[in-house]
Amino acid sequence: MDVWNHTSLSDFILLGLFSYSPYDFFLFSLVLLASAASLTGNILFLLLIQADRHLHTPMYFFLSQVSIMDLTMMGTVVPKMAANFLSGSKFISRGGCATQVFLVVMVGSAECSLLAVMAYDRYVAVCHPLRYPVLMNWKACCLMAFASWMVGVTDSVIYVGMVFSFPYCGSLQVDHFFCEVPTLLRLSCADTSLFQDLIYACCVVMMLLPLGVVVASYARILMAVINMPSTEGKQKALTTCSSHLTVVGLYYGGGLFNYMQKASARTPAEDRAISTFYTIVAPMLNPLIYSLRNREVMRAFKKVLGTWRV
């Protein structure tokens, strides 16, 4: 209790994304532009799925969850970063910091699980098409999506509870543009090595096991595609799966680099760079990846545009 009283006297100070150079406002404008593109793209994608009944399928249901997660991630980080940059104030309350940690970890863990679910969905669609309506019924889809969210909530509760149980009796300057676990651990005046080992163990379970599901699913899909007699069927399966694999690569690449190393093994600049990628760039790219190479989405988009013109 004394530790909590000691560490709750001051707010944290977010040093921000930029380094006080003459190009800060230009870089900030780029970040806002990317954030606006991400916001617009994900909201339009959600509305398009809702508007076209041909997109009321398990695959697009899971994609809508990805869009919600991306919007949550961006909404957790960007508004506070923008407010601090424009106002010149760099403070964030302990409660606000804990909220950022909770939401970022929740979305990251949930999306990790959801990508594995989506790989299983594609495996069933390609390898067991006749059983697909039974295995991927709406009840099963909702349960899998709910389980993904609950995995994220459980993980984030553990992280927040542990991170804010440590004393922060020195500098409260967070060399980042939001409260992220590895950066906060650097500020603690207690030995956090045991917790860093726990983070590593959690990441092995939360990232490598779902990644194993993704790899196994796509190995079976690849074998099934090779044996398909129809060239059109092969092309359709590969187009759909390649979009998902691209998003998997974006997500796991950043996640493995960021959380499969101890905080002491990276520099603050590396932390900011990889965090910018998965909080701003990836949410902007995801709807583009799933839309531009997807005939069903483009067809639905043209149909909606045609309806509006009429």
Disulfide bonds with the S-S distance in Angstrom:
Cys97-Cys179 2.04
Cys169-Cys189 1.94
